[in-house]
């Protein structure tokens, strides 16, 4: 093994969390500072703690609310489109009915003229 290429090993390195918990473990650093540990991690505690250095949580929540509002807008648009389609179909049915009535009336008039 080559000498002077490996880092120094500290068998009792101090690990300090932002919540105040302190641990001891082996490391190449003499002191380590962490933001979350087993004492304050939401998975282990069941409590929600937001550690947000770059507004990630707020950005996610903004996107989530925008997405939900967009979904409601899209569903409202689909409902309006369905209503317009129903109205158009109803108007077409009325036009077909009027055309049939006009043809029947013309047929009756034709029969009446031929009878004379």
Secondary structure as the mmCIF struct_conf table of DSSP 4:
data_model
#
loop_
_struct_conf.conf_type_id
_struct_conf.id
_struct_conf.beg_label_comp_id
_struct_conf.beg_label_asym_id
_struct_conf.beg_label_seq_id
_struct_conf.end_label_comp_id
_struct_conf.end_label_asym_id
_struct_conf.end_label_seq_id
TURN_TY1_P TURN_TY1_P1 UNK A 3 UNK A 4
BEND BEND1 UNK A 6 UNK A 6
HELX_LH_PP_P HELX_LH_PP_P1 UNK A 7 UNK A 8
STRN STRN1 UNK A 10 UNK A 17
TURN_TY1_P TURN_TY1_P2 UNK A 18 UNK A 19
BEND BEND2 UNK A 20 UNK A 20
STRN STRN2 UNK A 22 UNK A 27
BEND BEND3 UNK A 28 UNK A 30
STRN STRN3 UNK A 31 UNK A 34
BEND BEND4 UNK A 35 UNK A 35
TURN_TY1_P TURN_TY1_P3 UNK A 38 UNK A 40
HELX_RH_AL_P HELX_RH_AL_P1 UNK A 42 UNK A 45
BEND BEND5 UNK A 53 UNK A 55
HELX_RH_AL_P HELX_RH_AL_P2 UNK A 56 UNK A 115
#
